[in-house]
Amino acid sequence: MAKVVLGVGPTDHEIESGKLYLEFYGGRINNIMEATGTVENNRYVDEHPALPAITAFMKEEGWELSGSGFFSAVFVRGGLALKVGLKKEDSGATYAAWARANQGKAGVPVIYAIDKFTRCYVVLLDRCHPFDRGTAGTQLRCEATMVRDIIEHGDSPVIEMPITVTAHEIRTFFDGIAFFDVNSGNIMVDRFGRLVITDPVSYDHGMRSNHSRQDRPEHEYTYTYTY
């Protein structure tokens, strides 16, 4: 049975162009944020006063808003994604740096560039797709469950495989310096249908109010990819 490919990968030109313009994107976004203020710590990014202006700017540059979550927003263009962290408490830049240092390992997102500013950070990476537990195959569901249990609880894997080794390394590296949160928004799949651990850590536990959690159950990102 042929492997289903979920989307096209970025070309070398798209990658180099994205890397070249990353500082420009981040600088403009940083300026927008400085001019528009902040959002309460317990609210999601889609309530951030800067997001409409950031979205308009990115649209002018050819990027579409794919989704947003508690800490960040993601824009997509072709086979690339641009993650923008909009809260100082976000540990996403640290995880992206860890991922950049561990490229090629199972489950690690493909990172092309990272830049950090006073009010935001930006990460250029391969575009990922939603992981739907309801339609995913048995093996993928089992992998996702083991990844969650290892990272969040430090459990031993039922079966050792490359992605569970990666999950254990994430748990070991961030244990004691960050909190773990593996939900449907930070386990995704790449264009080949392989599991990707996009961002399972955060620095601040309990920032999301009960009201906020009830509004957005297990919803770190709402991605709406279309090809």
C-alpha beads as a LAMMPS data file, in Angstrom:
LAMMPS data file: protein, C-alpha beads

227 atoms
226 bonds

1 atom types
1 bond types

-500.0 500.0 xlo xhi
-500.0 500.0 ylo yhi
-500.0 500.0 zlo zhi

Masses

1 110.0

Atoms # bond

1 1 1 0.000 0.000 0.000
2 1 1 1.412 3.389 -1.028
3 1 1 2.396 5.833 1.698
4 1 1 0.050 8.836 1.821
5 1 1 1.931 12.132 1.605
6 1 1 0.093 14.927 3.410
7 1 1 1.809 17.840 1.693
8 1 1 4.821 19.007 -0.237
9 1 1 8.072 19.820 1.474
10 1 1 9.756 23.216 1.200
11 1 1 12.191 23.826 -1.634
12 1 1 15.778 24.875 -0.938
13 1 1 14.900 28.355 -2.230
14 1 1 11.925 28.634 0.150
15 1 1 14.082 27.575 3.096
16 1 1 16.885 30.020 2.290
17 1 1 14.404 32.837 1.683
18 1 1 12.653 32.124 4.989
19 1 1 15.963 32.142 6.858
20 1 1 17.029 35.363 5.145
21 1 1 13.833 37.196 6.094
22 1 1 13.398 35.756 9.590
23 1 1 15.092 38.682 11.345
24 1 1 12.921 41.101 9.353
25 1 1 9.733 39.254 10.297
26 1 1 10.708 39.070 13.965
27 1 1 11.720 42.714 14.119
28 1 1 8.432 43.924 12.647
29 1 1 6.411 41.658 14.922
30 1 1 8.401 42.882 17.916
31 1 1 7.648 46.505 16.963
32 1 1 3.937 45.726 16.595
33 1 1 3.877 44.148 20.043
34 1 1 5.645 47.099 21.629
35 1 1 2.996 49.396 20.150
36 1 1 -0.080 47.370 21.117
37 1 1 0.461 46.143 24.679
38 1 1 0.036 42.674 26.133
39 1 1 -2.623 40.119 26.965
40 1 1 -3.431 38.760 30.430
41 1 1 -1.297 35.761 31.309
42 1 1 -4.279 33.431 31.620
43 1 1 -5.708 34.234 28.184
44 1 1 -5.002 32.648 24.826
45 1 1 -3.020 34.318 22.055
46 1 1 -6.082 34.873 19.857
47 1 1 -7.101 37.523 22.415
48 1 1 -3.749 39.310 22.133
49 1 1 -4.246 42.911 20.906
50 1 1 -1.243 42.567 18.597
51 1 1 -2.448 39.470 16.720
52 1 1 -4.669 41.222 14.115
53 1 1 -1.839 43.560 13.105
54 1 1 0.696 40.703 13.096
55 1 1 -1.649 38.593 10.952
56 1 1 -2.144 41.473 8.489
57 1 1 1.618 42.029 8.214
58 1 1 2.350 38.332 7.709
59 1 1 -0.402 38.090 5.081
60 1 1 1.305 40.899 3.142
61 1 1 4.449 38.758 3.240
62 1 1 2.603 35.717 1.902
63 1 1 2.030 33.865 5.194
64 1 1 -1.390 32.685 6.361
65 1 1 -2.376 32.300 10.006
66 1 1 -2.734 28.568 10.569
67 1 1 -3.624 28.604 14.243
68 1 1 -2.841 29.965 17.669
69 1 1 -2.672 28.623 21.182
70 1 1 -1.887 29.684 24.709
71 1 1 1.635 30.988 24.057
72 1 1 2.113 31.393 20.324
73 1 1 0.710 31.636 16.801
74 1 1 1.736 29.725 13.684
75 1 1 1.790 31.007 10.110
76 1 1 2.273 28.793 7.050
77 1 1 3.500 29.211 3.498
78 1 1 4.097 26.269 1.197
79 1 1 5.953 23.561 3.094
80 1 1 7.140 25.909 5.846
81 1 1 5.720 27.091 9.141
82 1 1 6.677 30.175 11.122
83 1 1 6.017 29.976 14.845
84 1 1 5.739 33.266 16.731
85 1 1 5.973 33.232 20.530
86 1 1 4.035 36.153 22.008
87 1 1 4.486 35.644 25.760
88 1 1 7.671 36.036 27.781
89 1 1 6.766 32.955 29.850
90 1 1 6.836 30.728 26.771
91 1 1 9.577 28.098 26.701
92 1 1 9.074 27.433 23.009
93 1 1 12.351 29.069 21.956
94 1 1 14.264 26.841 24.381
95 1 1 12.571 23.706 23.058
96 1 1 13.206 24.840 19.472
97 1 1 16.895 25.279 20.332
98 1 1 16.951 21.772 21.830
99 1 1 15.256 20.436 18.703
100 1 1 17.778 22.237 16.466
101 1 1 20.586 20.537 18.399
102 1 1 18.907 17.133 17.967
103 1 1 17.956 17.171 14.295
104 1 1 17.377 13.805 12.661
105 1 1 16.062 12.069 15.761
106 1 1 12.634 10.469 15.579
107 1 1 9.831 12.855 16.504
108 1 1 11.993 15.998 16.507
109 1 1 10.606 18.850 14.382
110 1 1 12.786 20.054 11.515
111 1 1 14.109 23.478 12.565
112 1 1 15.731 25.816 10.041
113 1 1 16.277 28.994 12.074
114 1 1 15.440 30.704 15.375
115 1 1 15.569 34.373 16.328
116 1 1 14.666 36.018 19.631
117 1 1 13.651 39.595 20.349
118 1 1 12.666 41.573 23.439
119 1 1 8.939 40.853 23.060
120 1 1 8.774 37.729 20.907
121 1 1 10.666 34.892 19.258
122 1 1 10.299 33.384 15.791
123 1 1 11.074 29.856 14.604
124 1 1 11.224 28.697 10.984
125 1 1 10.402 25.001 10.684
126 1 1 8.824 22.316 8.531
127 1 1 5.056 22.510 8.292
128 1 1 3.225 19.869 10.355
129 1 1 -0.323 18.563 10.279
130 1 1 -2.930 17.702 12.920
131 1 1 -2.742 14.347 14.649
132 1 1 -6.274 12.948 14.771
133 1 1 -6.398 10.120 17.294
134 1 1 -9.813 9.097 16.005
135 1 1 -8.602 8.367 12.479
136 1 1 -4.956 7.505 13.156
137 1 1 -3.739 3.939 12.834
138 1 1 -3.132 1.698 15.830
139 1 1 0.658 2.091 15.779
140 1 1 0.500 5.887 15.645
141 1 1 -2.009 5.998 18.514
142 1 1 0.204 3.724 20.598
143 1 1 3.259 5.870 19.862
144 1 1 1.384 9.022 20.871
145 1 1 0.238 7.443 24.133
146 1 1 3.737 6.254 25.006
147 1 1 5.235 9.668 24.175
148 1 1 2.710 11.372 26.448
149 1 1 3.259 8.949 29.324
150 1 1 7.053 9.161 29.085
151 1 1 7.257 12.943 28.843
152 1 1 4.517 13.852 31.306
153 1 1 4.962 11.074 33.878
154 1 1 8.416 9.610 33.282
155 1 1 6.953 6.177 32.518
156 1 1 9.034 3.447 30.931
157 1 1 7.955 2.669 27.354
158 1 1 5.923 -0.450 26.719
159 1 1 8.021 -0.955 23.576
160 1 1 11.330 0.805 23.002
161 1 1 11.523 2.494 19.612
162 1 1 13.291 5.601 18.276
163 1 1 10.482 8.016 19.170
164 1 1 10.241 6.726 22.752
165 1 1 14.005 7.235 23.092
166 1 1 13.486 10.847 21.979
167 1 1 10.627 11.267 24.456
168 1 1 12.859 9.998 27.262
169 1 1 15.610 12.437 26.248
170 1 1 13.112 15.332 26.339
171 1 1 11.913 14.276 29.774
172 1 1 15.487 13.967 31.070
173 1 1 16.719 17.250 29.596
174 1 1 13.815 19.444 30.776
175 1 1 13.013 17.693 34.066
176 1 1 13.271 20.210 36.905
177 1 1 13.450 23.289 34.674
178 1 1 10.099 23.139 32.878
179 1 1 6.625 21.634 33.147
180 1 1 5.406 19.010 30.701
181 1 1 2.189 19.293 28.698
182 1 1 1.604 16.800 25.906
183 1 1 -1.766 17.408 24.262
184 1 1 -3.403 17.152 20.855
185 1 1 -1.806 20.433 19.760
186 1 1 1.826 19.567 20.410
187 1 1 1.857 16.066 19.026
188 1 1 1.434 16.377 15.272
189 1 1 2.496 14.519 12.127
190 1 1 4.881 15.455 9.329
191 1 1 3.994 15.240 5.656
192 1 1 4.875 11.533 5.663
193 1 1 2.484 10.794 8.541
194 1 1 5.217 10.351 11.157
195 1 1 4.672 11.611 14.679
196 1 1 6.318 14.944 15.580
197 1 1 6.682 16.261 19.147
198 1 1 6.289 19.973 18.455
199 1 1 6.510 21.643 21.882
200 1 1 5.737 19.594 25.015
201 1 1 7.204 21.902 27.684
202 1 1 6.358 25.209 29.364
203 1 1 7.998 27.302 32.067
204 1 1 4.857 28.363 33.896
205 1 1 2.449 25.739 35.228
206 1 1 -1.110 26.726 36.050
207 1 1 -1.118 30.053 34.191
208 1 1 -4.229 29.012 32.328
209 1 1 -7.252 29.689 34.440
210 1 1 -9.968 27.089 34.953
211 1 1 -12.202 29.271 32.832
212 1 1 -9.654 29.275 30.057
213 1 1 -9.171 25.502 30.201
214 1 1 -12.908 24.902 30.058
215 1 1 -13.151 27.177 27.026
216 1 1 -10.324 25.430 25.185
217 1 1 -10.052 21.797 26.314
218 1 1 -6.753 20.194 25.297
219 1 1 -6.279 22.829 22.623
220 1 1 -2.833 24.306 22.314
221 1 1 -3.124 24.970 18.596
222 1 1 -5.997 24.891 16.161
223 1 1 -4.380 24.159 12.823
224 1 1 -6.438 24.367 9.662
225 1 1 -4.120 23.131 6.941
226 1 1 -5.474 22.966 3.418
227 1 1 -3.633 21.946 0.264

Bonds

1 1 1 2
2 1 2 3
3 1 3 4
4 1 4 5
5 1 5 6
6 1 6 7
7 1 7 8
8 1 8 9
9 1 9 10
10 1 10 11
11 1 11 12
12 1 12 13
13 1 13 14
14 1 14 15
15 1 15 16
16 1 16 17
17 1 17 18
18 1 18 19
19 1 19 20
20 1 20 21
21 1 21 22
22 1 22 23
23 1 23 24
24 1 24 25
25 1 25 26
26 1 26 27
27 1 27 28
28 1 28 29
29 1 29 30
30 1 30 31
31 1 31 32
32 1 32 33
33 1 33 34
34 1 34 35
35 1 35 36
36 1 36 37
37 1 37 38
38 1 38 39
39 1 39 40
40 1 40 41
41 1 41 42
42 1 42 43
43 1 43 44
44 1 44 45
45 1 45 46
46 1 46 47
47 1 47 48
48 1 48 49
49 1 49 50
50 1 50 51
51 1 51 52
52 1 52 53
53 1 53 54
54 1 54 55
55 1 55 56
56 1 56 57
57 1 57 58
58 1 58 59
59 1 59 60
60 1 60 61
61 1 61 62
62 1 62 63
63 1 63 64
64 1 64 65
65 1 65 66
66 1 66 67
67 1 67 68
68 1 68 69
69 1 69 70
70 1 70 71
71 1 71 72
72 1 72 73
73 1 73 74
74 1 74 75
75 1 75 76
76 1 76 77
77 1 77 78
78 1 78 79
79 1 79 80
80 1 80 81
81 1 81 82
82 1 82 83
83 1 83 84
84 1 84 85
85 1 85 86
86 1 86 87
87 1 87 88
88 1 88 89
89 1 89 90
90 1 90 91
91 1 91 92
92 1 92 93
93 1 93 94
94 1 94 95
95 1 95 96
96 1 96 97
97 1 97 98
98 1 98 99
99 1 99 100
100 1 100 101
101 1 101 102
102 1 102 103
103 1 103 104
104 1 104 105
105 1 105 106
106 1 106 107
107 1 107 108
108 1 108 109
109 1 109 110
110 1 110 111
111 1 111 112
112 1 112 113
113 1 113 114
114 1 114 115
115 1 115 116
116 1 116 117
117 1 117 118
118 1 118 119
119 1 119 120
120 1 120 121
121 1 121 122
122 1 122 123
123 1 123 124
124 1 124 125
125 1 125 126
126 1 126 127
127 1 127 128
128 1 128 129
129 1 129 130
130 1 130 131
131 1 131 132
132 1 132 133
133 1 133 134
134 1 134 135
135 1 135 136
136 1 136 137
137 1 137 138
138 1 138 139
139 1 139 140
140 1 140 141
141 1 141 142
142 1 142 143
143 1 143 144
144 1 144 145
145 1 145 146
146 1 146 147
147 1 147 148
148 1 148 149
149 1 149 150
150 1 150 151
151 1 151 152
152 1 152 153
153 1 153 154
154 1 154 155
155 1 155 156
156 1 156 157
157 1 157 158
158 1 158 159
159 1 159 160
160 1 160 161
161 1 161 162
162 1 162 163
163 1 163 164
164 1 164 165
165 1 165 166
166 1 166 167
167 1 167 168
168 1 168 169
169 1 169 170
170 1 170 171
171 1 171 172
172 1 172 173
173 1 173 174
174 1 174 175
175 1 175 176
176 1 176 177
177 1 177 178
178 1 178 179
179 1 179 180
180 1 180 181
181 1 181 182
182 1 182 183
183 1 183 184
184 1 184 185
185 1 185 186
186 1 186 187
187 1 187 188
188 1 188 189
189 1 189 190
190 1 190 191
191 1 191 192
192 1 192 193
193 1 193 194
194 1 194 195
195 1 195 196
196 1 196 197
197 1 197 198
198 1 198 199
199 1 199 200
200 1 200 201
201 1 201 202
202 1 202 203
203 1 203 204
204 1 204 205
205 1 205 206
206 1 206 207
207 1 207 208
208 1 208 209
209 1 209 210
210 1 210 211
211 1 211 212
212 1 212 213
213 1 213 214
214 1 214 215
215 1 215 216
216 1 216 217
217 1 217 218
218 1 218 219
219 1 219 220
220 1 220 221
221 1 221 222
222 1 222 223
223 1 223 224
224 1 224 225
225 1 225 226
226 1 226 227
